[in-house]
Amino acid sequence: MSRFIESILIPTDGSDGALAGAKRGIALASRTDANVHVLSILESRVRGANFDELEFPPLEENAEEAVEEIARIAADYDEGLDVTTRVREGTPFQSIREYANRREIDVIVMGTKGRTGIDRVLLGSVTENVLRTARTPVLAVPPNTDEPGIADVPFDRLLLPTDGSDGAAIATEWGIELASRLGSSVHALYSIDTSPFADARERVELLEAFEHRAEEALDAVQERGEDAGVSVSESIATGSPVAEIPTYATENDVDLIVMGTHGRTGIGQWFLGSVTENVVRQAEVPVFCVPVSAETP
């Protein structure tokens, strides 16, 4: 059997958020037999600032320690993992994207919260910019105070939201393949949002039309799952996908959400990642975000 994911990039800034991402990345690499690249970025504007009167360890030293820490964790967990460490200078999200492109990385795994060069918390700005611009899937991992050990990281239940769009179809391919390789079951979810329509009668009529579209989209996921020998259950929710997806994940003990970064709204217009970005912000579980530019597995 050929390898599904051959290389995983784990960016780190030494923060707890980056460590949470690294643990998921190492677990995924070990279970897919992928190589690991650990990258730390010296942010150019911070490096050039004058901190002479402040007692900070050298930024290069911090960066080297950050990547070596992840490399040690990976080696302790699975000594068979092939780990490459690098420190680069530049704008974090651009450097991460460029490294991934040059090295033909298959998946980027990173925490949704990190820190700036002077130890202030970043509220996901780097991760969001990577999500918006990366050509490969990004596994966004939220901080979690009871984060399991790497050996206990679960991939048992995957949630695969779909809206029938081309972006959702690509995410379906990745989600089903992940489930096949990791031995996971899949929950397929379609959220019907009629809130943009004020007229009650219009909502009822549109709901019937959307239910037909939902059944077609869910059937496509079911068919792909059957072809791959993956168990798929189907659900239709009524409400905004931004609210329904995280809620469904929590109520059904989902371990991982797999979704496209581009889809369509309830009235057929394309949205540029707004649903995915908001799900990443709100979800209590990692979100595997698949861009429309990603190659199908």
Phi, psi and omega in degrees: 000129180289156179287137181279306177245119184263334182214139180233131177258127178243100174286147179214146172238012179084001182277166176297324179297318178294324179295320178299318177295319182298320181298317178294320180296319179294317178299315180294319180298316181296322184276349177244004179059043182261153171283153182242132172245126179248126188231133173237139185249128169274108184291127188302314184291330177284319180299325183276353181287159181263102179248027187301328184270358180256147183263079176250143171298153178307138183298322178299320180295318178300316182295316179298318179296323181296314182288323180292327177299314180294320179298320179295317180298317180297316181294321179295325182280314183215098183293348178277351180291137175269111186243128175246132178246141179216147171238129181231160176249138178156194174278124190311305187292325179291318181293322178296313180298315182293320178297316180298319180292314183294321183269004180053049179292140181273323182216137172257131179239123182208152176289155181276350178225138179220216179214161174275179181295344179246029168076017173273146184287134173264125181273058172078011185295320180294313180300316181297320179291325175295316179301321184285336189240346184290147179265353182242161178301146178237123175267107182265122187247120179285155175292146184213120184293334179250041181305128181289161172296161185303320181295338184258004179298121184270142170228034188283322184234118180253136175258125182241091176290146179218148174232011179080003182278170177297322178298319179292327180295320178293318178297325178299317179301315179292317182296316180293320179293320175301313181298321180295316183285328185262358181070037184261158167264160184238134170255117177263130186230133174240125180255123178261116182249106178257009184299332178294349184253120186279326185287126184298317181296320179297323179297318181296316180295318181290327180300319179297319180293319181292327179296322177295316178297320180298316180298321179295317181294318180291323177298325179295321177293317180300316180296317179295323178295318179298320179298328183263000181073030181252134178286126181233127171252150186241142176216145173243127179246151177249112182151178180294131178300331179299325178270319187290323183294308178297323180296314179299318180300317181292314184290339183247017176052044178288141181266334185205134174260131178241118183209156178285154178275349177227135178213215177222157177280177181294347180249019171090359179272145180287138171248145185265066172082005185296319179295313181299315180299319180288326175295318177301321179294323190262333188293145178268357179238161179298150179238121178268106190259121186250116178284159180294341180277353183291141175287143178286142182288000000 
